[in-house]
Amino acid sequence: MSLQKSVACVKRNKRFLVTTHTNPEGDAIGSELAFYSLLRSLGKEAVVINKDPLPSEFDFFPDKKKILLLNERTPRRLSYDCMVFLDCADLSRAGGVDALRAAGKPVLNIDHHISNQRFAEVNWVDPEASSCAEMVFRLYKAMHVPFDKASALYLYVGMMTDTGSFRYSNTHSSTHKAIAELLAFGIKPAGVYEKISECIPWPDIQLLSRIIPTIHVEERGRIAWVQVGKEVLQDKRPTFDLSEHLLGFMRLIKDVEVVVLFRQSRVAPHQIRVNFRSKSSFDVNAIASFFGGGGHKAASGAIVRGDLVQVRKRVLARIRQALR
Protein backbone atom coordinates (compact mmCIF):
# COMPACT_ATOMS: atom_id res chain seq x y z
CA MET A 1 0.00 0.00 0.00
CA SER A 2 1.08 3.59 -0.60
CA LEU A 3 0.56 4.38 3.08
CA GLN A 4 3.06 1.67 3.98
CA LYS A 5 5.52 3.01 1.40
CA SER A 6 5.09 6.48 2.86
CA VAL A 7 5.80 5.16 6.35
CA ALA A 8 8.93 3.42 5.06
CA CYS A 9 10.05 6.61 3.28
CA VAL A 10 9.71 8.67 6.46
CA LYS A 11 11.51 6.04 8.53
CA ARG A 12 14.54 5.67 6.27
CA ASN A 13 15.26 9.38 5.81
CA LYS A 14 16.54 11.87 8.35
CA ARG A 15 16.20 15.39 6.86
CA PHE A 16 13.13 16.62 4.98
CA LEU A 17 12.14 19.57 2.82
CA VAL A 18 8.33 20.04 2.90
CA THR A 19 6.12 22.16 0.63
CA THR A 20 2.62 22.52 -0.78
CA HIS A 21 0.76 24.35 -3.56
CA THR A 22 0.64 28.08 -4.24
CA ASN A 23 -1.97 30.20 -2.45
CA PRO A 24 -2.22 27.63 0.36
CA GLU A 25 -5.48 27.20 2.27
CA GLY A 26 -6.44 25.37 5.45
CA ASP A 27 -5.81 21.84 4.25
CA ALA A 28 -2.44 22.62 2.70
CA ILE A 29 -1.17 24.59 5.70
CA GLY A 30 -2.64 22.24 8.28
CA SER A 31 -1.15 19.21 6.53
CA GLU A 32 2.28 20.84 6.33
CA LEU A 33 2.47 21.85 9.96
CA ALA A 34 1.07 18.53 11.17
CA PHE A 35 3.59 16.66 9.00
CA TYR A 36 6.36 18.90 10.35
CA SER A 37 5.26 18.07 13.91
CA LEU A 38 5.23 14.36 13.10
CA LEU A 39 8.79 14.53 11.79
CA ARG A 40 10.00 16.43 14.84
CA SER A 41 8.31 13.91 17.13
CA LEU A 42 10.31 11.19 15.37
CA GLY A 43 13.55 13.07 15.94
CA LYS A 44 13.84 14.06 12.27
CA GLU A 45 14.99 17.40 10.86
CA ALA A 46 12.60 19.37 8.66
CA VAL A 47 12.21 22.70 6.90
CA VAL A 48 8.96 23.96 5.35
CA ILE A 49 9.19 26.30 2.35
CA ASN A 50 6.22 27.76 0.44
CA LYS A 51 5.90 30.12 -2.48
CA ASP A 52 3.11 32.20 -0.92
CA PRO A 53 2.52 33.48 2.62
CA LEU A 54 -0.17 32.19 4.96
CA PRO A 55 -3.55 33.92 4.72
CA SER A 56 -4.17 36.12 7.76
CA GLU A 57 -6.96 33.89 9.09
CA PHE A 58 -4.34 31.31 10.10
CA ASP A 59 -2.32 33.70 12.23
CA PHE A 60 -3.46 31.77 15.32
CA PHE A 61 -1.45 28.69 14.30
CA PRO A 62 1.30 28.22 16.94
CA ASP A 63 3.99 27.14 14.47
CA LYS A 64 3.20 29.55 11.64
CA LYS A 65 6.75 30.97 11.75
CA LYS A 66 8.12 27.52 10.90
CA ILE A 67 6.92 28.09 7.32
CA LEU A 68 9.56 29.94 5.31
CA LEU A 69 8.95 31.75 2.02
CA LEU A 70 10.75 31.04 -1.23
CA ASN A 71 12.69 34.13 -2.30
CA GLU A 72 15.95 35.19 -3.86
CA ARG A 73 17.76 34.45 -0.60
CA THR A 74 16.57 30.82 -0.46
CA PRO A 75 19.58 28.53 -0.99
CA ARG A 76 19.20 26.58 -4.23
CA ARG A 77 21.00 23.62 -2.73
CA LEU A 78 19.51 22.69 0.60
CA SER A 79 20.81 19.75 2.56
CA TYR A 80 18.03 17.18 2.87
CA ASP A 81 17.39 13.49 2.25
CA CYS A 82 13.77 13.63 1.01
CA MET A 83 11.46 16.27 -0.44
CA VAL A 84 7.77 16.07 0.45
CA PHE A 85 4.87 17.57 -1.50
CA LEU A 86 1.57 17.77 0.38
CA ASP A 87 -1.83 18.53 -1.21
CA CYS A 88 -0.07 19.36 -4.49
CA ALA A 89 -1.44 17.72 -7.65
CA ASP A 90 1.48 18.57 -9.94
CA LEU A 91 4.89 20.20 -9.73
CA SER A 92 3.79 23.38 -11.49
CA ARG A 93 1.48 24.11 -8.56
CA ALA A 94 4.45 24.35 -6.19
CA GLY A 95 5.27 27.81 -7.52
CA GLY A 96 8.96 27.21 -8.05
CA VAL A 97 9.71 25.42 -4.80
CA ASP A 98 10.00 22.27 -6.92
CA ALA A 99 13.24 23.75 -8.32
CA LEU A 100 14.81 22.93 -4.96
CA ARG A 101 14.55 19.21 -5.79
CA ALA A 102 17.98 17.61 -5.56
CA ALA A 103 19.10 15.03 -8.10
CA GLY A 104 19.12 11.53 -6.72
CA LYS A 105 17.04 12.42 -3.65
CA PRO A 106 13.64 10.70 -3.21
CA VAL A 107 10.38 12.62 -3.41
CA LEU A 108 7.26 11.78 -1.39
CA ASN A 109 3.90 12.90 -2.78
CA ILE A 110 0.87 12.79 -0.43
CA ASP A 111 -2.34 14.10 -1.97
CA HIS A 112 -6.07 13.52 -2.44
CA HIS A 113 -6.65 15.25 -5.81
CA ILE A 114 -7.99 12.94 -8.51
CA SER A 115 -5.89 14.90 -11.02
CA ASN A 116 -2.58 14.18 -9.24
CA GLN A 117 0.23 13.55 -11.74
CA ARG A 118 2.06 11.01 -9.53
CA PHE A 119 5.38 12.73 -10.13
CA ALA A 120 7.33 11.28 -7.19
CA GLU A 121 9.23 8.14 -6.29
CA VAL A 122 6.63 7.44 -3.60
CA ASN A 123 3.07 8.50 -4.50
CA TRP A 124 0.33 8.15 -1.92
CA VAL A 125 -2.71 9.53 -3.72
CA ASP A 126 -6.18 8.82 -2.34
CA PRO A 127 -8.99 10.70 -4.16
CA GLU A 128 -11.50 9.22 -1.70
CA ALA A 129 -9.89 10.95 1.27
CA SER A 130 -11.69 14.03 2.55
CA SER A 131 -8.45 15.98 2.67
CA CYS A 132 -4.71 15.70 2.73
CA ALA A 133 -4.97 16.34 6.47
CA GLU A 134 -6.98 13.15 6.93
CA MET A 135 -4.21 11.27 5.13
CA VAL A 136 -1.59 12.79 7.44
CA PHE A 137 -3.84 11.77 10.36
CA ARG A 138 -3.62 8.18 9.08
CA LEU A 139 0.16 8.51 8.84
CA TYR A 140 0.30 9.48 12.53
CA LYS A 141 -1.76 6.40 13.40
CA ALA A 142 0.29 4.06 11.20
CA MET A 143 3.54 5.30 12.73
CA HIS A 144 2.14 5.26 16.29
CA VAL A 145 3.02 8.92 16.81
CA PRO A 146 0.79 10.57 19.45
CA PHE A 147 -0.98 13.83 18.69
CA ASP A 148 -0.49 16.93 20.78
CA LYS A 149 -2.65 20.04 21.01
CA ALA A 150 -0.95 21.78 18.09
CA SER A 151 -0.91 18.84 15.65
CA ALA A 152 -4.54 18.06 16.52
CA LEU A 153 -5.46 21.67 15.70
CA TYR A 154 -3.67 21.59 12.34
CA LEU A 155 -5.33 18.34 11.30
CA TYR A 156 -8.74 19.53 12.50
CA VAL A 157 -8.48 22.74 10.47
CA GLY A 158 -7.32 20.83 7.38
CA MET A 159 -10.30 18.51 7.48
CA MET A 160 -12.77 21.23 8.45
CA THR A 161 -11.82 23.61 5.65
CA ASP A 162 -11.62 21.04 2.85
CA THR A 163 -15.03 19.60 3.71
CA GLY A 164 -16.75 22.98 3.97
CA SER A 165 -17.13 22.52 7.72
CA PHE A 166 -18.17 18.89 7.12
CA ARG A 167 -20.97 19.85 4.68
CA TYR A 168 -19.49 18.57 1.41
CA SER A 169 -19.85 15.12 -0.10
CA ASN A 170 -16.20 14.28 0.65
CA THR A 171 -17.09 14.05 4.37
CA HIS A 172 -17.05 10.39 5.40
CA SER A 173 -17.52 8.40 8.60
CA SER A 174 -13.72 8.13 8.80
CA THR A 175 -13.57 11.93 8.82
CA HIS A 176 -15.93 12.21 11.77
CA LYS A 177 -14.09 9.46 13.65
CA ALA A 178 -10.81 11.32 13.18
CA ILE A 179 -12.39 14.60 14.27
CA ALA A 180 -13.83 12.97 17.40
CA GLU A 181 -10.32 11.88 18.40
CA LEU A 182 -8.80 15.31 17.69
CA LEU A 183 -11.46 17.18 19.68
CA ALA A 184 -10.18 15.44 22.81
CA PHE A 185 -7.19 17.81 22.70
CA GLY A 186 -9.26 20.82 23.68
CA ILE A 187 -10.14 22.17 20.26
CA LYS A 188 -13.11 24.56 20.37
CA PRO A 189 -14.97 24.19 17.03
CA ALA A 190 -16.90 27.45 17.40
CA GLY A 191 -13.74 29.40 18.12
CA VAL A 192 -11.82 27.85 15.24
CA TYR A 193 -14.68 28.52 12.82
CA GLU A 194 -14.89 32.13 13.95
CA LYS A 195 -11.16 32.72 13.44
CA ILE A 196 -11.21 31.24 9.93
CA SER A 197 -14.63 32.04 8.50
CA GLU A 198 -16.02 34.99 10.45
CA CYS A 199 -13.14 37.41 10.09
CA ILE A 200 -13.77 39.45 6.94
CA PRO A 201 -12.93 43.15 7.36
CA TRP A 202 -15.71 45.61 6.55
CA PRO A 203 -14.00 47.03 3.41
CA ASP A 204 -13.84 43.51 1.99
CA ILE A 205 -17.52 42.94 2.76
CA GLN A 206 -18.17 46.10 0.73
CA LEU A 207 -16.12 44.62 -2.11
CA LEU A 208 -18.19 41.43 -1.97
CA SER A 209 -21.39 43.47 -2.00
CA ARG A 210 -20.34 45.01 -5.31
CA ILE A 211 -19.58 41.65 -6.92
CA ILE A 212 -22.57 39.58 -5.75
CA PRO A 213 -25.18 41.52 -7.82
CA THR A 214 -23.26 40.54 -10.97
CA ILE A 215 -23.83 36.80 -10.46
CA HIS A 216 -25.55 35.14 -13.43
CA VAL A 217 -27.74 32.03 -13.44
CA GLU A 218 -28.52 30.07 -16.61
CA GLU A 219 -29.47 26.65 -18.00
CA ARG A 220 -32.73 26.72 -16.02
CA GLY A 221 -30.87 27.46 -12.81
CA ARG A 222 -28.29 24.68 -13.14
CA ILE A 223 -25.27 26.96 -13.67
CA ALA A 224 -24.28 30.00 -11.63
CA TRP A 225 -21.26 32.08 -12.57
CA VAL A 226 -19.59 35.39 -11.86
CA GLN A 227 -16.57 37.15 -13.29
CA VAL A 228 -14.15 39.45 -11.51
CA GLY A 229 -12.15 41.65 -13.86
CA LYS A 230 -8.90 43.33 -12.89
CA GLU A 231 -10.73 46.67 -12.72
CA VAL A 232 -12.92 45.39 -9.88
CA LEU A 233 -9.97 44.85 -7.59
CA GLN A 234 -7.88 47.73 -8.99
CA ASP A 235 -5.02 48.14 -6.51
CA LYS A 236 -6.78 46.29 -3.71
CA ARG A 237 -5.78 42.80 -2.59
CA PRO A 238 -8.52 41.30 -0.40
CA THR A 239 -7.37 40.14 3.03
CA PHE A 240 -9.68 37.11 2.78
CA ASP A 241 -10.20 34.28 0.30
CA LEU A 242 -12.41 36.05 -2.24
CA SER A 243 -12.80 32.96 -4.41
CA GLU A 244 -14.01 30.66 -1.66
CA HIS A 245 -16.54 33.16 -0.34
CA LEU A 246 -18.00 33.86 -3.78
CA LEU A 247 -18.15 30.18 -4.68
CA GLY A 248 -19.70 29.36 -1.31
CA PHE A 249 -22.33 32.06 -1.77
CA MET A 250 -23.28 30.76 -5.22
CA ARG A 251 -23.57 27.23 -3.85
CA LEU A 252 -26.45 28.52 -1.69
CA ILE A 253 -28.63 29.05 -4.77
CA LYS A 254 -31.43 26.50 -4.93
CA ASP A 255 -31.20 23.89 -7.73
CA VAL A 256 -27.78 25.07 -8.94
CA GLU A 257 -25.47 22.20 -9.91
CA VAL A 258 -22.30 23.95 -11.04
CA VAL A 259 -20.82 27.25 -9.90
CA VAL A 260 -17.96 29.00 -11.68
CA LEU A 261 -15.80 31.99 -10.84
CA PHE A 262 -13.76 33.70 -13.56
CA ARG A 263 -11.05 35.90 -12.07
CA GLN A 264 -8.68 38.04 -14.13
CA SER A 265 -5.11 38.46 -12.95
CA ARG A 266 -4.18 42.03 -12.12
CA VAL A 267 -0.57 41.57 -13.25
CA ALA A 268 -1.27 39.30 -16.24
CA PRO A 269 -4.71 40.26 -17.66
CA HIS A 270 -4.69 37.41 -20.17
CA GLN A 271 -4.40 34.80 -17.43
CA ILE A 272 -7.89 33.91 -16.22
CA ARG A 273 -8.20 31.84 -13.07
CA VAL A 274 -11.31 29.66 -13.32
CA ASN A 275 -12.65 27.96 -10.18
CA PHE A 276 -15.36 25.30 -10.33
CA ARG A 277 -17.59 23.78 -7.68
CA SER A 278 -20.27 21.12 -8.06
CA LYS A 279 -23.26 20.41 -5.84
CA SER A 280 -24.38 17.32 -7.75
CA SER A 281 -22.64 14.32 -9.30
CA PHE A 282 -21.38 16.59 -12.07
CA ASP A 283 -17.62 16.13 -12.48
CA VAL A 284 -15.98 19.57 -12.59
CA ASN A 285 -12.53 17.97 -12.62
CA ALA A 286 -13.27 16.76 -16.16
CA ILE A 287 -14.01 20.35 -17.20
CA ALA A 288 -10.93 21.74 -15.45
CA SER A 289 -8.74 19.02 -16.98
CA PHE A 290 -9.98 19.92 -20.46
CA PHE A 291 -8.59 23.42 -19.90
CA GLY A 292 -5.29 22.21 -18.44
CA GLY A 293 -6.25 22.28 -14.76
CA GLY A 294 -7.55 19.74 -12.27
CA GLY A 295 -8.54 19.03 -8.71
CA HIS A 296 -11.48 17.04 -7.38
CA LYS A 297 -14.76 15.91 -8.93
CA ALA A 298 -16.61 18.49 -6.83
CA ALA A 299 -13.95 21.23 -6.68
CA SER A 300 -11.40 22.07 -9.35
CA GLY A 301 -9.63 24.94 -11.03
CA ALA A 302 -7.64 25.96 -14.07
CA ILE A 303 -5.71 28.92 -15.42
CA VAL A 304 -6.80 29.66 -18.98
CA ARG A 305 -5.00 32.14 -21.21
CA GLY A 306 -7.08 34.58 -23.22
CA ASP A 307 -9.53 37.43 -23.05
CA LEU A 308 -11.82 37.29 -20.02
CA VAL A 309 -15.05 37.28 -22.03
CA GLN A 310 -13.81 34.74 -24.56
CA VAL A 311 -12.52 32.40 -21.84
CA ARG A 312 -15.86 32.66 -20.06
CA LYS A 313 -17.76 31.77 -23.24
CA ARG A 314 -15.52 28.78 -23.97
CA VAL A 315 -15.74 27.38 -20.45
CA LEU A 316 -19.50 27.83 -20.11
CA ALA A 317 -20.06 26.23 -23.51
CA ARG A 318 -18.10 23.18 -22.34
CA ILE A 319 -20.16 22.97 -19.15
CA ARG A 320 -23.46 23.27 -21.04
CA GLN A 321 -22.38 20.51 -23.39
CA ALA A 322 -21.51 18.22 -20.47
CA LEU A 323 -24.77 18.95 -18.65
CA ARG A 324 -26.82 18.10 -21.72
N, C-alpha and C positions, 0 to 999 in steps of 0.2 A: 504493500500500500504506500501511497505517496506520503501519508502521515508518518509511517515508519521510516521512510527515507529521509524525511525532514528531521526527525529525531536523531537519526544517525549522523546527518550533516552537522547539526548543532553540536553533538557530542564530540565529533572528531576534529573540530576546529576551535581555535582559541580566541582569535580576534576577528571582529565583524564590522562591516560597514553596512548601515541600514538606511533605506530610503523608501519613498513612496511616490505617488503621482503629483503633478503640478496642481496648484490651487487645492491643497488638501482640506478635507472636511473631517467630520467626527470619526468616521470609521478608519480613515487613513492615519490620522494622528493618534487615535486611541490604540490602534494596532501597533504602531511604531513604538510608542512609549511602553506599552505592555510587553512587547517583545524585548525591548531594551532592559526592562526590569527582570524579565526571565533570564536573560543572558547574565546580568550582574548577579542574580541569585545563584547561578551555576559557577560563579567565579570567573566568568569570561570577560574579555574586554570588548567594548563596543563604542562606536561613534555613529550618530544619526545626522545625516545631511540631506536637506531638502532644497529644492529650487525656490519655493515661495514661502513666505512667513505664515505663521499660524493666524487664522482669523481671530479677532479680538474676543469673540465669545468663549474661547478656550483659555483665556488668561488665568483661569482658576486652576489649571492643571499644575500640580506641584513640580513636575519635572520639565516644564515647558522650555527652560533654558538649556536643557540637554540637546535640543534640536538646533543644529547649526545651519546656516544658510550658505548655499553655493555662491561664491563670488570670485573675483579675480585673485583674492588672497588664498583661496582654497588650494592646498597642495595637489598637484596632478597625480602624484604618486604617493598614495597613503599606504601605510604598512598594515595590511590585514590579510587574513586567511580566507575569508568568505564574504561575498557581497550578497545582501538580502534585499529583495524587492517585495514590498507588501502592498496589496490592493492596487497593483499596477499591471494593467492588461498587456501593455507592450512597452518596449524601451523608449519609444518616442515620447511617451507620457511622463517620463522621469525628468524632463526639462533640462537635460544636459548632465545630470548627476551620473547617468549611465557611462559617461566618458571617463569616469574614475575607475571603471572596471580594469582589473589588472590581468594581463595575459597569463594563462595557466592557473588562475585562481577560480575555484568553483563559485557558482551563482545559485542561490536558493530563491525560488519564486513561489510565494504563497498568495493566492488570490481566489476570488469567487466570481469573477466576470466570465460569462460564457464566451466572450470574444478573446480571452487570453491567448496570446501567441505562443506560449510555452517555449520561451526563449532561453531557459536556464538549463544547467546540468541536472538540477533537482526541481521538478515542477509539481507542486501540490496545488491543483486547481479544482475547486469544488463549486460548480455553479448552483448547487442546491443549498449551499450554506447561506444563512441570512446575511452574513457579513464576513469580512476578513477577521474582525475581532472574535467572532465565534470560532473561527478556525484556530486563532492563537489561543483561545480558551482551551480548546481540545489539546493543543500542544502542551500547555501547562499540565493538564491531567495526564497525558501520555508520559511526560517526563517526571511526574510526581513532584512538581515544584509548587509549593503552597502560594496562594495569593496573599497579598497584603492590602491595606486600605487603598493605596495608590493604584496598584495594578488592577484591582477590582473596579475602581472608578473608571480607568481607561477602557477596560473591556465593556463595562456597562454603557458608557457613552458611545462606543463604536457600534454596539448592537442597537441601541436606542435610535441613533440618528439614521442608520441605514435601513431601518424597518419603519421609519416614519412614526416613531414612538409606538412601535409594535402594532401598527395599523395595516401595513402592507402585506401582500400575499407571500412575501419571503419570510414571514414570521412563522416559526414551526414550534412544536412542543419542545424540541431540544433547546430552542432559544429561551423559552420561558423557564425551563429547568436550569439553564445556565444562569439566567438573571436571578432566580430564587437563591442560588448559591452565593452570587455576588452581593446581593442585598444584605447578607449577614454581616458585611464589613462596614455597616453604618452608612451606606449610601442613602441619601434622601431624594427620592425620585422627583418630588415637587420642586425642590431646590435646584436640582440639576437641570430640569426642564426650563425653569425660569432663567437660569444663567445662559442657556443656549438659545432658547426660542422666544423668550419674552424680553428682549434687550435691544430692540431697534430704536435708535435715536429719532427724535421728532422730525428733524430735517429729512431723514430717509423715509419716514412714513409719508411725508409730503411728496417725495419723489414717487413712491409707490402709488399714491393717489392720483398722480398725473398719468401713470402708465395703465392702470387697471381699466379706465374707460375705453381704452383702445383695443381691448380683447375682442376677438372675432370668434363666432361660432358658425359652423357650416356642416354640410352633410347631415342634415336633419338632427343637429345637435351632437353628432358623434365626434367631431373634431373641434377643439378650441385652440386658438393660437394667438400669439402676440409678438410684435417685433419691437426691438429697442435699438434705434439708430444711434450713431455716435453723437448726434446733436442733442439727444435726450439727456445724456450724462454730461456732455460738455467737458468741463474740467473737474467734474466731481467723481470721486471714487466712493461708492457706498461702503459704509463700515459693516455691512451685513451681507449675507449671501442673497443677492437680488434674484438670482436664477431660481433658487429653491423656494423662495417665498412666492414668486409669481407662478411657478409650476404648481405649488401646493394650493394656491388660491384657485387656479383653473380646475384642479382636480375636484373642487367642491361643487362644480356645476353638475346638476342632475343629468343623467343619461350620457354624459361625455365619455368616450372611450380612449381617446388619444389627445394629449395636450402637447403643444410644441412652443418653444421659445426661440425666436431668432434674435441674436444679439450681435451687433456690429462692433468690431474692435475699434477702439479710439485711435490706436497707433497704426493699425493696418486695416483701413476701411474695407478692403476687399477680402478680408478673412471674417467669415460669418460663423459664429458659434451657434450650433443648433442643438438644443436639449429636448429630449423626448421623454414622456412618461405615459404609461398605459394603465388604465383602470380595469381592463378586461383581459381576455386571453390574447389580445393582439400583441404581436411580437415586434416591439420597437427596435430591438437589436438588429433585426433583419433590415429595417429601414436605415438605421445608422451605418451598418456595415456596407450597404450599397453606396453610401457617400463617403466611405473611407474611415468611418468611426467604429464604435462598438460599445459594449457595456453589458447590460442585463436585458432579459426579455421585457421587463416592465420599466426599465430606466436606462437610457442610453444617450450618447451624444456624438457629435461629429463637428469638425471644422471644415467648412466648405468654402472654397474660393469663388469669388464672383460678386456681382452687384447684389445688394440686399434684397431688392424686389425680385430679381430673377432667381436667386437662390430659394427664396420663399416659394415661388411658383413651382419650381422643380420639385422641391421636397413635398409640398402639399399634393402635387399631382401623383407622386409615388405612393403617398399614404392613401389617397382616394382609390387608386388602383388596387392596393392591397385590401382595403376594406370591402371592395365590391367583389 
